[in-house]
Amino acid sequence: MAAVLGMISGIGGGMVRDVLMARVPVVLRSEIYALAAIGRSGGYRRQAASLTISAATKR
């Protein structure tokens, strides 16, 4: 779920920026934008999970 929300946020924000600047959105020109959003959201999820695990083991 986190990966999907991260991708939607990244792509949606970029599209709004491009539309306000009267340009063709980057996401409609290449796939790398969506892949970067998916990758970063996955990294965030792994980091959040590791922090939860380390906090639980300190008790």
Order of alpha helices (4+ residues) and beta strands (2+ residues): alpha-alpha
